[in-house]
């Protein structure tokens, strides 16, 4: 996914059965946090390692963090916010699994699992992703998020 992580976080937050403060920020941060590794990818790593191989894109890492953090957040009466964060983060990893690949079996296997392979059919990888049929899923997520946002604002 190139652009749909933030609107997916918005949709995750809006799917909550009731309004709780901080759910939307938690979902938005959870939805994009993994891609902050792009700063390291471009500025430090010189793009030598696929950024989906960094620890912030490994599901087991986040599972361990969730097991540690969720009981603490429950103790501080912020369990719903923590769950929202981790659900949005899991959606991020699921969306990246469509065409980008995620290390679902790490550390036992170093294979990037994805549903489809986006071939490098154009000169730049971004154009290859935008021209691939999977980009329609991103547009669908954006459309759903805009629809939900619009419906919330109209009487």
C-alpha positions in Angstrom: 0.0 0.0 0.0 1.2 3.4 -0.9 -1.4 5.9 0.4 -4.2 4.0 2.1 -2.8 3.5 5.6 -4.0 6.8 7.1 -7.6 6.4 5.7 -7.6 2.8 6.9 -6.8 4.1 10.4 -9.6 6.5 10.2 -12.0 3.7 9.2 -10.8 1.5 12.1 -11.4 4.4 14.5 -14.8 5.1 13.1 -15.8 1.4 13.5 -15.6 1.7 17.3 -19.0 1.2 18.8 -18.8 4.3 21.0 -16.9 7.5 21.2 -13.9 7.4 23.5 -11.3 10.2 23.6 -8.0 9.5 21.9 -9.3 6.6 19.8 -8.9 8.5 16.5 -5.4 9.7 17.2 -4.4 6.2 18.4 -5.8 4.6 15.2 -4.1 7.2 12.9 -0.7 6.8 14.6 -1.0 3.0 14.6 -2.0 3.0 10.9 1.2 4.9 9.8 3.8 4.3 12.5 5.4 1.3 10.8 6.2 3.5 7.7 8.3 5.9 9.8 11.0 3.4 9.0 11.2 5.1 5.6 13.2 7.9 7.2 15.9 5.3 8.1 15.5 3.6 4.8 16.3 6.7 2.8 18.6 8.7 5.1 20.7 6.0 6.8 20.3 2.6 5.1 20.7 4.0 1.5 17.8 1.9 0.4 19.9 -1.3 0.7 17.3 -3.3 2.7 13.6 -3.5 1.8 11.9 -1.5 4.6 9.4 -4.3 5.2 12.3 -6.2 6.6 12.8 -3.7 9.4 11.6 -4.6 12.9 8.7 -2.2 12.7 7.1 -4.3 10.0 7.5 -7.6 11.8 4.2 -8.9 13.3 5.9 -10.8 16.1 7.6 -7.7 17.4 4.3 -5.9 17.7 2.6 -8.9 19.3 5.2 -8.8 22.0 4.8 -5.1 22.4 1.0 -5.5 22.7 1.4 -8.3 25.3 3.5 -5.9 27.4 1.6 -2.7 26.8 -2.0 -3.7 26.8 -2.1 -4.8 30.5 -0.4 -1.6 31.5 -2.9 0.4 29.5 -5.8 -1.5 31.1 -4.4 -0.7 34.5 -4.3 3.0 33.5 -7.9 2.7 32.1 -6.8 3.2 28.5 -7.2 -0.3 27.2 -9.6 0.8 24.4 -7.0 3.3 23.1 -4.3 0.7 23.1 -6.4 -1.9 21.4 -7.3 0.7 18.7 -3.6 1.5 18.2 -2.7 -2.2 17.7 -5.7 -3.0 15.5 -4.8 -0.1 13.2 -1.2 -1.3 13.2 -2.4 -4.9 12.3 -4.5 -3.5 9.5 -1.4 -1.7 8.2 0.5 -5.0 8.1 -2.4 -6.8 6.5 -2.7 -4.1 3.8 1.1 -4.3 3.2 0.6 -8.0 2.7 -1.5 -7.5 -0.4 1.3 -6.5 -2.7 4.3 -5.5 -0.6 5.1 -8.5 1.5 5.4 -8.9 5.3 7.6 -11.2 7.4 4.7 -13.1 8.9 6.8 -16.0 10.0 9.8 -14.0 11.3 12.1 -14.9 13.0 11.6 -18.5 11.8 11.5 -17.6 8.1 12.8 -14.6 6.2 10.2 -14.8 3.4 8.1 -11.7 2.6 4.6 -13.0 2.3 2.2 -11.2 -0.1 -1.0 -12.1 -1.9 0.2 -10.8 -5.2 3.4 -9.8 -6.8 3.5 -6.3 -8.4 5.8 -6.7 -11.4 8.3 -3.9 -12.2 6.7 -3.0 -15.5 7.5 0.7 -15.5 10.6 2.7 -15.0 9.8 3.6 -11.4 8.4 1.3 -8.7 5.8 3.8 -7.7 4.3 3.9 -11.2 4.3 0.1 -11.2 2.2 0.1 -8.0 -0.1 2.8 -9.2 -0.8 1.1 -12.5 -1.3 -2.3 -10.9 -4.9 -3.4 -10.2 -4.2 -3.6 -6.5 -4.1 0.2 -6.4 -7.9 0.1 -6.9 -8.1 -1.3 -3.3 -6.3 1.8 -2.1 -8.8 4.0 -4.0 -11.6 2.0 -2.5 -10.3 2.6 1.0 -9.9 6.3 0.3 -13.5 6.3 -1.1 -14.9 4.6 2.0 -13.0 6.9 4.4 -14.3 10.0 2.5 -17.8 8.6 2.5 -17.8 7.9 6.3 -16.2 11.4 6.9 -18.9 13.1 4.7 -21.8 11.1 6.4 -20.6 12.2 9.8 -20.8 15.8 8.8 -24.2 15.9 7.1 -27.3 15.9 9.2 
